[in-house]
Amino acid sequence: MAPVKISYVVSFSSQDPRYPVENLLREDNLQPWLSCPQERSRQLKAELQLERASPIGYVDVGNCGSAFLQLEVGRSSWPPEQPYLPLVPSVALMTPADSRLEQNRCRVRMFKEGK
């Protein structure tokens, strides 16, 4: 299955000016998307528009210091009040010890269909 291109960022909760959310769109010179240093909610959210409706068999996620991840999907044709569906339920990307010690912050995880 070929990679699906992300067309644009619909919305986002926060960004560091040096590491903006647009980094998620870049295919060259991979850089992270980080929250604004003054942001204290400790949670980042982004809504991304894919190039086209596509079946998703797997997702590769590059982590840069996030303890947890949750991916939800929907269709742009859905009414605004319809909630997104979980593609990857909330999963830990770092152990509590790694998080406290700021170790193993940068990793790549693959989430496959049915696993």
Summary of the structure (lengths in Angstrom):
residues: 115
radius of gyration: 14.8
end to end distance: 16.8
largest distance: 43.5
contacts: 227
relative contact order: 0.20
helix: 10%
strand: 37%
